[in-house]
């Protein structure tokens, strides 16, 4: 799967699909209250997850992970059923708004989005349905799980002391392709450079040809940069890559960047005050995940669930 559509996998993995390509005899493999999950539902999920590589029905049935996949479907179906009971819905306008943001963030047009989905054998309808289910899930949880998690400074300090190694300052050694935002064709130029990288052309060669940064003349190497000194857009993108790989095209107020992460090194520990906000977010996320699991557990106990494998 392309890097661009890695961001869609979370959305798509929350889907309860209904049908798939292939000559396979369908059958019911789970019942959840008044709804069913079929073998084709799971096959479509595996199809997305395995990037188009099909396996046989027998292999599905032998696969020890199959039950985990069915559990994902069951949890998602329970959330959809709760949304219906609570009269929670998502409008077409909201879905279109999210799709517009996805296109802007990835510098793609509607046509390019649909073409890429087609390459991944994902229909546009399934893509929209996946977004809708993701929103429904968030709204159900916001309704039934209190968003107010009370965290004191003492709690944060205790977490900080137990996880000091996580808050050592990181420095990234980077190489960069930068296309100035002053160019009228800046977005197209950046995407052309990214396409060449995707085709296997060396980063340094692409930088020499396409980058507006002076470092392009010396191998595009901009040296070590403290993580905290980077713009949020760059920091977020770099958090998703490993040393030796490069980011997607990142748009900033100054233009378009493609960063190659050469090396990561850790230096001094961040002071508690500097790390406090990040710790608060982590603690709240962990607590929310815990409450979600508890809520799903209660739903499963109060529902009729029969798995037929």
N, C-alpha and C positions, 0 to 999 in steps of 0.2 A: 504494500500500500504506500502511496506517495506520502511525503511528509505533510503536504497540505491537508490531506484528508485524515491524518492521524487525529486531528481535533474533532472529527465527526464520529470517531469510533465510540466514544462515551455515549453520545446521543443515540447512535444506532444500536448499541448494546442494550439500551433500555426499551427497545421496541418489542411489541408482541406481533411479529409479522404473520402473514396469512398467505402462504404460497411460495413456490420457488421453481426455478427451471429444473428440468431433469425428469427422467422416466423412473419415478419411484412410486410405489403403492403407498398411499397415505394411510395412517391409522391414528387413533387417539392414544396418546401416551400419558395424559394427565387430565384430571377434572378438578376445577377450582370453583366451588359453589355452583353457579349456573353456567360457567364458561368452560371451554375445553382448550387443551393445548395438543396440537398434532405433531407427528414426526416431521412434517414439512416446515412447521414453525421453527423447530430446532435446527433443521437443516439450513434454513435461510440464515439463521443467526451464525451457524458455523461457517456458512459460505462467506458472510461478511468478515468474520473473524479470521478465516484462513485465506482471505484475499483471493477467492475464486477457485481454490483447490478443493475439489469434491472428494469425498470418501464414500464408501459403500454403506448401505443400510446396516449390514452386519458389523462393519467397523464402528458405526455409531453405537450400536447396542453393546459392543464389547468395551467401549471407551469408558474408563472409570470416571472421566470428567463429565460425562453426559448428565449425571444426576445434578452436578453443580449448575450446569446450563439450564436444566429444567427448573431448579430452584430460583434462578434469576427471573425466569419467565413467571413463575408462580408469585414471587414477590411483586413484580411489576403489575401483574393482573390484579392482585389484591389492592394495590394503590389505585388502579383505574376504577375498580369497583367502589372504593371509598370515595373517589372524586365524584362518581355518579350519585352516591348517597348524599354527599355534602353539597350537591349542585354546583360543583366547581368545573368551569370550562375554560377553554382557551379560544380566542377569536382568530379568524384567518389573518386579520390585520396585525395581530401580535406576532404570529408566525412569520409573516412577510417582513416585519421589522427586524426580527432576529436574522433572517436570511440576508437582508440588506447589510446588516452589520458584519456578517461573515464575509460577504463579498468585498466590503470595504477593507476589512482587516487583512484580507489575502490578495488584494489588488486584482480581483477577477470580475468578469462580467457574468450576466445571467447565462449567456450561451456557454462560456467556459466552465461554469459550475455544472451545468447539465451535461456537458461533454465528459467532464471528469467523473461524474456519477455514473454515466453510461459505461465508461471504461471499467469502473469497479463493479458493474452489473447491479447497480442500485437504482431503483426507479426514483423519479423526483417525488412521487407520492409517498413512497416509503421514507424518503428523507424528511419530508414535511411531517409525516406522522411521528417520526422519531423525535423531532423537535417538540411537537405537541405533548407527547408523553413525558418528556423531560420536564416541561413546564408544569404539567399536572402534578407530577411527583413533588416538585418544590412547593407547590401551593397546598397540597394536602398536608405535607409535613409542617408547613408554616401554620396551618390551621390547628393541627392536633398536638404539635409539640411546641411548648413555650420557647420562643426565641431568646428569652432573657436568661442567660446563663450567668449567674453571679460569680465573678472572679475577683478576688482581692489582690492587692499588691503583694501581700505575703504569699499567696498561692503562686503568683508569677515568679517571685524570688526563689521559692522552693524548687520550682521547675527549672529555673535558670541554673541553680547550684547543682542539680542532678544531671544537667545536660550541657555542661560548659563547653565540651568539644564541638557541639553543634553551632556555637556562637563565636568561634574563632573567625576572624576576618579572612575572607577569601580574596585572592588576586587572580585575575584571568590574564593569561598571555593570549593576545588576539591578533588575528590577521583580518583585514577589512577590505571589502569592496563598497565604496561609497559613491552614490550618484546624487548630484546636487538637485535640490528641489527647485532650483532656478531654471533647470532645463524643462522645456515644454514637453519633451518626450521622456521625462525622468522615470515614470512608472514603467513604461514599455522597455526602456533601456535596462532597468534593474531586473525585470522579468526575463529579458533576453540573456543577461548574465547568469541568472539562476538556472535557466534552461541548459546553458552550456555546462555548468557545474553538474547538473543532474545527468548529463550525457557522459560525464567522466573526465572532462577537461580539467587540468590542474588549477587549483585556486589561484596560484600566483600568475598563471598565464591569463586567466580571465580578468584578474585585477589589472594587469598591465594594459589590457585592451579596453576595459570598460570603466574602471574606477576613476573618479575625480580627485581622490585623495593622493597627496604627494607620496605617501608610503608605497603606492603602487610601483614606484620606480625601484624600490629596494625590497621587493618580495612581499609587499603589502603588510609587513609586520609592524604593528604599532606598540609592541612591548607589553609589559604587565600593567593592568589597570585594576584598581580596587573595585570590588563588586559594588560597594556602596556609592561609588562615584559615578556609576553608570546611570543613564536615563532609565526610567521604569520599563519602557518598551524593550530596551536592549537587555536589561537584567532578566526580564521575564522570558524572553526568547532563549537566552543562554542557559537558563535553568532547565531547558528541555533537550539540551544536546550534551554529548560526551566529548572529551578531548579527541581531536582528530576529525570531528564532524563539523558541519556548518549549519547556520540557522536558515530559515526562510527569509524572504525579503521583509525587512522591518521598516515601516514608515515612521518617521519622526518629523518634528517641525522643520528640520533642516534638509530633509531629503530621504533617501532610501539606502538602507544598509544591509549587507550580508556579512555576517561575522563568522569566522572560523575559530573555534576554540582549540588552541594549541596545547595549553597546559593550565592546570589549576594548582595553586599553592595556598596554604593557610598560614597566617601570621598571628598577630596578637588577638586575644579574646576580646570580643566586643563588650564594652561596659554594659551593665544591666540596663541603664536608662535607654541606651541605644537599641537594645534588643527587646525591650519591653513590649512594644506594639506587635512585633512578630510573634513573640511568645503568647500574647493574648489571643491572636488569631489562631495559633496552633491549638491552644487549650480549648477554645470555643469550638473549633472544628472537631476535635476528638470527642468532646462532650456531645455534640450534635450527632456524630456517628453512633455513639453509644445509645442515645435516645432513639435514634432511627431503628437500630437493631432490636431494641426493647419493644418498640411499637410494632414492627413487623412480626416479632415473636408472638405478641398478643393477637394480632390479626390471624396468624396461622392457627393458633390454638382455638380461636372462635369460628373458624371456617371449616367447610367440608373440603378436604383435599385428598385426592386419590391418585397415586402415581402408578401407571400400569406397565412398568418394566421391571 
